Amino acid sequence: MSRNEPKAGAQALLLAALWTILALLAYLGLRHLNMDPRRGDIVRLDNVQMQGFEEEGGQLRSVGAMPAAFHLIEGDAAFTSEDYYVFSLEADTVPGAPAQLVVDLYGSDYDSPAQERQFLLTPGQHDLRVAGRFNTGRAPARAAFRVFYSGPPGLALSDVRIAHLPAWRVYLERLLGLTLAGAAVLLSWRLSVWLLGKGGEAGGVQGSSLLLAAAVVGCLRFVFQAGLPYWSGDEYLYKSIASGIWHAGRSGIPSSSQVLHDTNLPNLLYGYWIAPAFAFGEDFYLAIRAINAATMALGVIPLYFIAQRLMPARRALAAAVLGLALPSLFLGSFAVTEALYFPLFLFACHALLRMMEPPVSWRVLGLFGLCVGVLLNVRLNAIILIPAVVACTLISQRRTWRDWLFRPAWATSLVVAGVSYLLLKHLLTNPDADGLGFYENRSGGWASTAIRMALQGPLGTVKLLLGHFTLLALPFAPAIAFVLALPWMRMEDEDAGRRRNVAIALLLVVALSVAMAVAFTLGVAPQDIGGLGRWHSRYYFAALPLLVVLTFTGVEGWSWTRGARIAYVGNFFALMLSAVLFVVVFKLAADPWFGSTVDSMEAHWYKVAAWLFPWFLLAMFVAGGLVLAGRRAPAIALLLGWLAVANLATFRVLSTGPGSDDPQCGKLAYQLVARAPGSVAAVVSGRESLVDNLFWLPYLPREARFVEAGSQIDVSALPGDDYILSDPQVTITGAELIEHTGNCRIYRAN
């Protein structure tokens, strides 16, 4: 390679980046222009009629309550068939309940969903601008433009506009969109080629550069995650533990009467980790997300050192940074133990690889054992590292198996893991809290249930496996198949053999993590196995960055043999067949993945745009074939494209999650109690009401109770409580219901 080639490659990468930026700016600029009716030919509406709205001060304010009143604004105009129109309207502060605006065109024999646009309104939103556009299709000579509102009275609409949008501007926007897509593909390709170049082989990345990379990653993750709604009751439990620890230390770990949780409490290290967030009062959740973002960003450091064992420094740093661009890392948006587990797991994987390199020091053995012991006090998923250390040391062992078995220096790490786990658990746990760290199984034992369900429902178990294989295959099939072919490749030198062992060890850790998730699901959630299963990739998401590293691994020092080619093709097609069987044959549905929004975030790209699936399969086969031909760049380019689409889709899905409609009663209660301090209790009719009332309260209530819907509870049954948080299905007597609290039921004891 000539001296000018690296420079030419960098220049090509820079030009591709500039083209992408210019195309993005042009596309966004024109789209903004096209979504503004003031930039088009205004359409005048005739025969305007209103139901459930009254004109007030230049605004149209909704009156009456649904369903008694019908909130509708309607006016007709002449619309051209197969033409484009854009509309917008302004809304003032949304009153205290989730609601919806629906805008559509309507006419005789003309009521197509294609001309309907829906917008979710969240309580507290203000100065909201709603805009959209549609193609009229086969429109009648005149059609009605309608705006529906479903929600409580009080919403005011103004500046309602509709305008004709010239078709050439729509086509130009699409052309710019295609140009942007082409620029992004070229940028991904040039970046892949540059990363796979020969530059940067000598030396490594300085520590300051690693810390800077971690800081940038942490800031970006926090920016994108800060505004997402909360997730579920799991967060409520971890938040409750942390708030109790912050206010009362070890003795503040909540009792069952304060959290009303139907499983044993989880391990506690994460609760101590995020406890300082409660120094920020009602802004504790934003502080938790900042702590999570900074914590997870530290994963760049061990991931870089893992990648450096397989590739040059420049490529290793890129792999480490992109390993933290996986959509599943949006878990850092929430108060869950996975946020702390993620970097600790990668540090343990780095220590595991150190153990595979002779000579193995006692320091390395102890470091790995300590990592495992600490991890087990965060999540029990870390149990997979015990068989991993046994298998990985056997893979790299140069002595006979008898030496390995009867002189097991590696066993020192397991002893350290056990001692550190028990010691740390003893230091963290409140003696009054039992069963910390273990989920209860209601079916007579975890292991026996897993075996029984696997035998009783083999088809459900197969579908469960295919679901996980699909999540791994898209887009990691080329990397997985490549590593599975390594045992049959010809090693050109000793260093190539060492790197082969590293790659196999990383894939082994991923496989054990997935196996643990499958076994856990079979044993603990057997009710979901009857043909559905639960595709909880969050149980092993911390291992997925290892697949990113394997995608960046080149073929230097290895050469294909006939057996390696057969192994690669066979495994690649097996993974692709798994995806086709799972999505097309077994499911035949728009959303084959089952579970909550955070269970398998790698699948959200499919949920948002299922039509991408056949094109993605085609791209996978092209990339897989080129890898077989010795071209690594297509697999990396495919990964970059998938990361972009998957992250955008995940952000979109999480933005409209269940918590987005939460009225945040706990935060309102905290503000009220701050004015006149007193103790708080919760009396609710269900889990959803419990979480709604207590999640945003930055400290523990004195007690919490479940009662049947329709119950009437007198405040005398709650001695010592100054405030009672409840819901509309429960009536509290002998206490004053505080006014102007919307859907929240907050009582003050007399």
VODRENLO-515642 format. One record per residue (C-alpha): residue in three letters; y, x, z. Coordinates in steps of 0.5 Angstrom, whole numbers, plus 500, padded with zeros to 3 digits. Layout:
ALAYXZ/...
This chain:
MET500500500/SER507503498/ARG512504503/ASN516498500/GLU511493500/PRO512491508/LYS520491506/ALA518486500/GLY514482504/ALA519481510/GLN524479504/ALA520474501/LEU519471508/LEU526471509/LEU528467503/ALA522462504/ALA525461511/LEU532460508/TRP530455503/THR526451508/ILE533451513/LEU537449507/ALA532444504/LEU532441512/LEU539440512/ALA540437505/TYR534432507/LEU537430514/GLY544430511/LEU542425505/ARG538421510/HIS543420515/LEU548418509/ASN543413507/MET542410514/ASP549408514/PRO551401511/ARG558403511/ARG556408505/GLY553403501/ASP556396498/ILE556391504/VAL553385503/ARG556379505/LEU552374509/ASP553366508/ASN551360512/VAL551364518/GLN547361524/MET546362531/GLN541360536/GLY541363543/PHE547367542/GLU554365543/GLU561369540/GLU564372546/GLY570377545/GLY568379538/GLN560380540/LEU554376540/ARG552375547/SER545372548/VAL544366553/GLY539362556/ALA532365557/MET526366553/PRO522362551/ALA526356553/ALA532359549/PHE531362542/HIS535368540/LEU536368533/ILE542370528/GLU541368521/GLY545369515/ASP543368507/ALA545372501/ALA543374494/PHE538380494/THR535384488/SER528384487/GLU525391488/ASP531394491/TYR533398497/TYR538395503/VAL540398509/PHE542395516/SER545397522/LEU547393529/GLU550396535/ALA548393542/ASP551394549/THR547395555/VAL540392555/PRO539388561/GLY533389566/ALA527388562/PRO523391556/ALA525387550/GLN525387543/LEU529386537/VAL526384530/VAL530385523/ASP527382517/LEU528378511/TYR525371510/GLY525366504/SER521360501/ASP514364500/TYR517370502/ASP516373509/SER512380508/PRO511384514/ALA514390509/GLN521387510/GLU520387518/ARG523392522/GLN521392530/PHE525396535/LEU523397543/LEU529396548/THR528399554/PRO532397561/GLY539401562/GLN540403555/HIS547402553/ASP551403546/LEU545403542/ARG545403535/VAL539400531/ALA538402524/GLY533401518/ARG532400511/PHE527396507/ASN525395499/THR526387498/GLY519387493/ARG519380489/ALA525377493/PRO527370491/ALA534369488/ARG537368496/ALA534370502/ALA535370509/PHE537376513/ARG535375521/VAL535378527/PHE531376533/TYR531378540/SER526377545/GLY528378552/PRO533376558/PRO540374557/GLY546378557/LEU545383551/ALA551383546/LEU550385539/SER556387535/ASP558390528/VAL552387524/ARG552390517/ILE547390511/ALA549394505/HIS545395498/LEU543402497/PRO543405490/ALA536407488/TRP538414486/ARG539416493/VAL533413495/TYR529417490/LEU534423491/GLU532423499/ARG524423497/LEU525429492/LEU529433498/GLY523431502/LEU518434497/THR522440496/LEU522441504/ALA515440504/GLY514445499/ALA519450502/ALA515449509/VAL508450505/LEU511456502/LEU514459509/SER507458512/TRP504462507/ARG509467507/LEU509468514/SER501468514/VAL501474509/TRP506477513/LEU502477519/LEU496479516/GLY499485513/LYS498492515/GLY505493519/GLY505493527/GLU498496528/ALA500502532/GLY502501539/GLY503494542/VAL509489544/GLN513491550/GLY513488556/SER520485556/SER519482549/LEU513478552/LEU517476558/LEU522474552/ALA517470548/ALA515467554/ALA522465556/VAL523462549/VAL517458549/GLY518455556/CYS525453554/LEU523450548/ARG517446551/PHE522443557/VAL527441552/PHE522437548/GLN518434554/ALA524433559/GLY526426556/LEU519423555/PRO517417560/TYR512418566/TRP504417564/SER500414569/GLY497413576/ASP494420576/GLU501423576/TYR503418582/LEU497421586/TYR499429585/LYS507427586/SER505424593/ILE501430595/ALA507434593/SER512430596/GLY508430603/ILE507437603/TRP515438602/HIS517434607/ALA512436612/GLY508442610/ARG500442611/SER500436615/GLY504432610/ILE498431606/PRO498423605/SER493419608/SER489413604/SER494408607/GLN500411604/VAL497412597/LEU491407596/HIS487411591/ASP480410590/THR477417589/ASN477423594/LEU484427594/PRO484433588/ASN485440590/LEU491441593/LEU494448590/TYR498444585/GLY501440590/TYR504446593/TRP506449587/ILE511443585/ALA513441592/PRO520445591/ALA521440586/PHE523435591/ALA529439594/PHE532435588/GLY531428591/GLU531423585/ASP531428580/PHE524431582/TYR521429576/LEU525433572/ALA524439576/ILE517438576/ARG517438568/ALA522445569/ILE516448573/ASN511446569/ALA514449563/ALA515455566/THR508456569/MET505454562/ALA509459558/LEU506464562/GLY500463558/VAL503467553/ILE502474557/PRO494473558/LEU494470551/TYR497476547/PHE493481551/ILE487477549/ALA489477542/GLN491484542/ARG483486542/LEU482483536/MET488484531/PRO495488531/ALA500487535/ARG505483531/ARG499478529/ALA497478536/LEU504476539/ALA504471533/ALA498468535/ALA500468543/VAL506464541/LEU503459537/GLY497458542/LEU502455546/ALA505450540/LEU498446541/PRO500439542/SER495438548/LEU501442552/PHE505436552/LEU501435558/GLY506440561/SER511433561/PHE507430567/ALA505432574/VAL498434573/THR494440575/GLU493442568/ALA499445568/LEU498450573/TYR490451571/PHE493453564/PRO496460565/LEU491461570/PHE485460566/LEU488465560/PHE489470566/ALA481469568/CYS479470560/HIS483476560/ALA479479566/LEU473476563/LEU474481557/ARG476487561/MET469486564/MET466487558/GLU469493556/PRO466500560/PRO467502565/VAL468496569/SER472498575/TRP471494582/ARG478492581/VAL477488575/LEU471485578/GLY475483584/LEU481480579/PHE476476575/GLY473473582/LEU480472585/CYS482468578/VAL476464579/GLY477462586/VAL484460585/LEU482456579/LEU477452583/ASN483450588/VAL486447582/ARG481444577/LEU473444578/ASN473445570/ALA473453572/ILE466452574/ILE464454567/LEU467461568/ILE461463572/PRO456462567/ALA461465562/VAL461471566/VAL453472566/ALA453471559/CYS459475556/THR456481561/LEU449480558/ILE452480551/SER456487552/GLN451490556/ARG448496553/ARG443498558/THR436494558/TRP436487561/ARG432490567/ASP438494569/TRP443488568/LEU438484572/PHE437489578/ARG443492578/PRO448486577/ALA455489579/TRP458483575/ALA455479581/THR461482585/SER466477582/LEU462471583/VAL462473591/VAL469474591/ALA470468587/GLY466464592/VAL470467598/SER477466595/TYR475459593/LEU473457600/LEU478461604/LEU484458600/LYS481451600/HIS481452608/LEU488454608/LEU491449604/THR487443606/ASN489438612/PRO483438616/ASP484430616/ALA483429609/ASP475429607/GLY472431600/LEU478435597/GLY476437590/PHE470433588/TYR470426584/GLU466421587/ASN460418583/ARG458411584/SER452411580/GLY447415585/GLY449422583/TRP453426578/ALA447430575/SER442425575/THR447420572/ALA449425566/ILE441426565/ARG440418565/MET445416561/ALA444422556/LEU437419555/GLN438412555/GLY444412550/PRO442417545/LEU447414540/GLY453414545/THR452421547/VAL451423539/LYS458419538/LEU461423544/LEU459430541/LEU461428534/GLY468426537/HIS469433540/PHE466436534/THR471433530/LEU477435535/LEU475442534/ALA473442527/LEU480439525/PRO483445524/PHE479450527/ALA473449523/PRO474456519/ALA475460525/ILE469457529/ALA464458523/PHE467465522/VAL465467529/LEU458464528/ALA457468522/LEU459474526/PRO452476528/TRP449477521/MET455481519/ARG455488517/MET459492522/GLU462498519/ASP464502526/GLU463502533/ASP470498534/ALA468493530/GLY462491534/ARG466491540/ARG471486537/ARG465482535/ASN463481542/VAL470479544/ALA470474538/ILE463471540/ALA465471548/LEU472467546/LEU468462542/LEU462462548/VAL468460553/VAL470454548/ALA463452548/LEU462452555/SER469448556/VAL467443551/ALA460442554/MET463441561/ALA467435559/VAL461432555/ALA457433562/PHE463430566/THR464424562/LEU456422562/GLY456423569/VAL462420572/ALA464415567/PRO458412564/GLN461405563/ASP465408557/ILE459411553/GLY456405550/GLY458407543/LEU465409545/GLY465415549/ARG472418552/TRP474424548/HIS478427553/SER480434550/ARG485435556/TYR478437560/TYR478443556/PHE485444552/ALA486451556/ALA481454552/LEU484451545/PRO489457545/LEU483462544/LEU481458537/VAL488459535/VAL487467536/LEU480466533/THR484463527/PHE488469526/THR482474527/GLY482478520/VAL475481517/GLU477488518/GLY471492520/TRP466487518/SER463486511/TRP459479509/THR452479508/ARG448474505/GLY445472512/ALA453471514/ARG455467508/ILE449462509/ALA451462516/TYR458461515/VAL457455510/GLY452452514/ASN456451520/PHE463450516/PHE459444513/ALA456442519/LEU463441523/MET466437517/LEU460433516/SER461431524/ALA468429522/VAL466425516/LEU461421520/PHE465420526/VAL471418523/VAL469414517/VAL461412518/PHE461411526/LYS468408527/LEU471405521/ALA477403524/ALA485406524/ASP484409531/PRO477412532/TRP479416538/PHE479412545/GLY483413551/SER490414554/THR495417550/VAL494424554/ASP487424553/SER486427546/MET493429544/GLU490433538/ALA488426535/HIS495423535/TRP497426528/TYR491421525/LYS493415530/VAL500416526/ALA498417519/ALA491415518/TRP492416510/LEU493424512/PHE485424513/PRO482425506/TRP488430504/PHE487434511/LEU479434509/LEU481437502/ALA485442505/MET480444510/PHE475445504/VAL480449500/ALA482454506/GLY474454508/GLY473457501/LEU478462501/VAL476465508/LEU469466505/ALA473470499/GLY476474504/ARG483471504/ARG485469512/ALA492467510/PRO490460508/ALA487458514/ILE493460518/ALA498456513/LEU493450515/LEU494451522/LEU501452522/GLY502445518/TRP497442523/LEU501444529/ALA508441526/VAL505435524/ALA500434530/ASN506436535/LEU511431531/ALA506425532/THR504427539/PHE512427541/ARG512420537/VAL506417541/LEU508419548/SER515417547/THR513410547/GLY508411552/PRO507405558/GLY512409562/SER517408557/ASP518400560/ASP518402567/PRO524399571/GLN523405576/CYS524401582/GLY522407587/LYS529410584/LEU533404585/ALA530404592/TYR531411594/GLN539410592/LEU539404596/VAL535407602/ALA540413602/ARG546408603/ALA542406610/PRO537410612/GLY530407614/SER522407613/VAL519404607/ALA513400606/ALA510398599/VAL506391599/VAL504390592/SER499386588/GLY496391584/ARG495398582/GLU501398576/SER506395581/LEU504400586/VAL506406581/ASP512402579/ASN515402586/LEU512409589/PHE512413583/TRP520415583/LEU521415591/PRO521422592/TYR518422599/LEU512418602/PRO512411604/ARG510410611/GLU504405609/ALA502402602/ARG498395602/PHE494391597/VAL494384597/GLU492378593/ALA497375588/GLY501369590/SER500372598/GLN506371603/ILE507376608/ASP511376614/VAL515382615/SER513381623/ALA506384620/LEU510390618/PRO512393624/GLY517399624/ASP518398616/ASP526397614/TYR525396607/ILE519393603/LEU518394596/SER514389593/ASP513385586/PRO514378583/GLN507376585/VAL508377593/THR513373597/ILE516377603/THR518372609/GLY523374614/ALA526379610/GLU532379606/LEU531380598/ILE536385596/GLU540382590/HIS542385583/THR535389583/GLY533386576/ASN525386576/CYS524390582/ARG523386589/ILE526390594/TYR527387601/ARG531389607/ALA528387614/ASN533383618/
